[in-house]
Amino acid sequence: MSSTVLPATEPRPWRRIIVRSFLILGTLLAITGFLYENISEARDRRFHPMPGRLVDVGGYKMHINCGGQGIPAVILDSGLGDSYVSWRKVQPQIAKFTQVCSYDRAGLGYSESSPHPRTSKVMAEELHTLLHNAGILPPYVLTGHSMGGYNVRLFASLYRSEVAGMVLVDSSHPDQEKRFPQALNDLDKTWVREQEFFTFSMPFGIPRVLGFCGNDAQVRAVDCNFHSYREGLAALKAFSESAAQAATVRSLGDLPLAVLSHDPEVPEPEVPADLVKPMNDAWEEMQDELAHLSTRGTRTVAKNSSHYIQIYRPDLVIAAIRGVVDQARQERSSGEGKP
């Protein structure tokens, strides 16, 4: 008996058509999203051009924006993932009584990306190079918000002779990951995954379409781009290392220091209600500890303000900076008068 060999079954034509159709549709959507994102970024930056200038810091350029005149110069360092624009309610008022500079860390805002790790020690070193190459002479009054507090703390340790004072604006504390409720630290992992999604999808305009770039055109022009999201993600993943680096700076001696902390009565929308009190209790203790970094440290609670005190209570930030500037000037004046 002869056997019959049946031909191999071929995929049905309609299946191939569906697969190809989805591939074509996905490609078209990706191209459309890419064009939409690039056109939107160009439009936002056309209507909100970069203030200040770009300065070479060793093969890549960083953005710095200065105004005012006087000594000491106030240097504003933003929180994790934030650009210079977070100080826009504060900087013009400070420029009325001394020189003041805000800047974008490498990879953020208008600054070019850096080949170096995104840790606070590296950021402090890059800031020092930026100020030197931009011709912004010391002494400096360093002002750091949130994770920027790590950066200025390390800057003061590395270049102590150039620092005349410091203001910490709801600054991060090196022990916060250990002392916050574990459930809050678990949320950090969720935030990392969200940041990873936004970084991956940013070139295709997805965060912009979903409304995560907000309604403020100036903020969108600076912050809503792939390299800023990538920098924010890198700094977030290196946060524990930056905390360990900041923890090595145990004392600022008698450096004039003002610490501003958010109002524990103002809710943080991203924090679950059951975690707010234990988080704030730990935060209050840690903010007191920050004030004790210097024998001349003071602490003020910013009533009616959440974490971004420079936005919700800029008057308090301006007053704190002015107080430290005045102390630095008095010391400089008395020092110059000594025989």
N, C-alpha and C positions, 0 to 999 in steps of 0.2 A: 504494500500500500504506500503510495507516495504521500509525503507531507507537504502541506501548503504553508509557506512563510507569509505572514501578514505584514504589510508595511507599517512602519512606526507611525503612531498617531501624531499628527501635527497639531499645534495649537490652533484653536479656532480663530478665524480672522477677527472676529469682534473683540476677542480678548486683547490681541495685539493693538487694535485700534484704541481701546480704552487706555492701555498702558502708555502708548505714545501720546495720546491726548493729554493725559495727566502730566507727562514729562514736559510737553510743550507749554501747557498752561503754567506749570511751576516755573519754568524758565522765563516766561513772559512776565509773571508776577514779580520774580526776583529782579529782572531788568527794570521793570516799572518802579519798583520800590527803590532801587539803587538810584535811578534818575531823579525820583521825587526827593529823596534825602539830600542828594548833592545840590539840586536846584534850591531846596529850602534853606540849606546851610548858606549857600552863596547869597541868597536874598536877605537873610537875617543879618549877615555880616556887612552887606552893602549898606543897609540902613543903620547899622550900629558898628561903625568902624572901630578898630582897636585904638584905645588911648595909649599914651606912653610910647615905649619903644621895645625892640627886640635887641638883646645883648648876647654876644657869643660867650659861652662859658666852657669852651673846650671841645669844639666840633659840633655843638648844637646850641640853639638860641633859646633864651628864656625871656618872657615878657615881664616888664616892670613899669609901673605907672606911678610917678612921683609928682608932688605938688608942694607949695609952700616953701618957706625958708626958715632957717634957724637950727640951733644945736640944743639938744641931741636930735637926731633923726629918728622918727617913729617908723618901725617896720611891722607891717600887718601880715600875719600868716594865717591862712584859712584852714578850716576843718577838712576832714577826709573827703576827697572828691570835689571840694568846692574851689571856685576860682576867685580872682581878685574882686569880682563884682559883689561878693557877700559883704564887702566893707563900704558899699557906696553911700550908705547913710551916715557913716562915721568919718570917712576920709576928708570930705570937703571942710568939715568943721575943724578937724585937727590942723589942716593946712593954714588956718587962720592964725595959729600961734607957733608952728614949727614946721620943719620939713617932714613929710610923711610919704611913705612908699608902700603900695600894695603890689603883689606880684602873683604870677601863676607858676606853681611848681611844674617842673619838667613833665610834659605830657598832658597837662591840663590847660584849658582855655586856649590862649594864643601861643603858649610855649610849645616848643618842639619836644619830642620824646627823648628820653635819656637812655643810654645803654646800661646804666647802673641799676642795682636793686632799689626797690621803692621802700626803703627803710628810713626812719627818722634821722639816723646819723648821716646817711647819704644826702638827704634833703637839706640838713643843716649845712653840710659842706658845700652843696650847690648854691645855697642862698649866700653863703659867705663869698664865693667866687663871683656870683651875680652882682652883689653890692660893690665889691672891689672893682670889677670890670666896668660897672656903670658909673663909677666915680662918686658913689655915695659914701661919704667919709664917716667913720665912727666919731664919737660914741653913739650907740643905738639904744633906744627903748624898744624892746621886743614885745610884740603883742600877739599871742597865739590863741586861736579858738579851737576847742575840741582837740582833735589829734594834733593840730598845730601847736598845742601846748607841749607835746613831746619834742617837736622840732626846735622850739625856742629854748627849751630847757637844755637840750644838747648843745645848741649853739653857744649858750652862755658858759657851758662847761668847756667847750673847745676853744672859745675865743673870749675868755673872761675879761681881758683888759679892754675889749672893745664894747662892752655892754655896760650901760649906765642905769638900767632899770628894766623891769618886766611887768607885763599885765597878762594875766591868764583869764580867758573868757570861757567859763564853763569847760575848763580844760579836762581832757582825759587824765586818768590816774593810772600809773603802771600796774596797780593791783586790781583793777576793776573786774577783769575777767575771773579772778579768783573769788572776789567778794560779792559779786552780783549773784542773784538767784540762778541756779543751774538752768531753770527753764528759760531764763532770758538769754543765757549763753547758747542754748539750743536754737533760739530764734536767730542768732547770728548766722548759723549754718544755712537757714532758709534765706536770709538776706544775701549771703554769698551766692547761692544758686540763682536768685533773682538777678543779681548783678551780672552773673555769667550769661544768663539769657539775654539781658539788655545789651551786653557787649557783643554777643554773637549776632543779634538781630538788628543792631544799630545801623550797619551799612545799608540795610534794606528798608529803613524808615519805619520799622514796626513800633519802637517806643514813641516816636513822634505821632504816628497814627493813633496809638492808644492813649495819647494825652499825657504821657509821662514827662514831656518836655515843658509842660506848663503853658501859661498864657502870656508870660512876660517875655517880650521879644528880645530885650537886652540879655536876659539870662539864657534864652535859647541860643542866641548868637555866640555866646561864649562856651556854654556847657553842653549843648546838645550835639555831640559829635562822637565818632567812634573812638578817637584817641583819648578823649577825656574819660569815657566809660572804661576803657582799657586801663588807664592809669589808676582810676578809682578802684577797680577790681584788684590790681596788683598791690596797691597800698593796703586794701582790706585784708588780703591774704597774708601780708607781711605785718599786720597790726601787732601780733603777739611778739614778734621780734623787735619791733619799734618800742613796745612797752618795756621789754627787758633792757633795751639800750637806755631808755629814759630812767629806769630804776637805778642805774649806776650813778646818777647825779643825785646824791643824797642831801646836799646842802648848797645853798646859794650865798652863804655867808651873811653879810649885812646888806645885800643888794636891795634897793627899793623895789617892793613887790606888792602888787594889788591883785587880789583874786576876786572875780565875779562869778556867782553861781546862780543857776536858774531857780525860779520860785517853785518849791516842791508842791505848792497848791495848784499849779497850772498843769493840766493833764498833757501827757505826751501821747499823741494819737496812735503811734505805732506800737505802743507798749500795752499789753493786756491789762485790764483793770486790776486783776488780783496780784500783779507784779509791781504795780506802781509804788506802793508804800515801801516794800522791802528794798526796791531799787533806790528810791529816794533816801531812805535811811542810810544805806551804804554810801550813797553819793555825798550826803551831807558830811559824814565822817571823813571821807577822802578829800573833800574840798577844804576842810579845816586843816588836814595834814599838808595840803599844798601851800596854804598860807604860812605854815611853820617851816617851809623850806628856807626862809630867810628870817633873821632876827627882826627884820623891819617889815614883815609881811602883814597885810590886812586882808580882811574878807568882807564882802558885801553880798547880800542876797538880792537879786534883781526881781523885785516884786512885779507881778503880772507879766512875767516873761518866761517862755520855755527856753529850750536849748540855745536858740539863735538870739542871744541877748543883743548883739550888734544890730539886729533887725527890729526886735520888739522893744528894746529899751536903749537905743543908741546914745541917749543922753547920759546914761550911767557909764557906758564904755568911754565916751569922750571925757567925762569928769575924772574917771580913774586914770586915763592916760595923761590928762593934764596934771593931775596930782603927782604922778611919777616923774613927768618932765620937769615940774617945778622943783622937786627934790634933787633931781640930777643937776639942774642949773645952780641951785644953792650950793651943792657940794663943789661944783666946778668953780663957782665964784670964790668960795672960801679957800679952795686949794690954790687958786691963782694968786690970792692975796697973801699967802704964807711966804715968809722970807726964804 
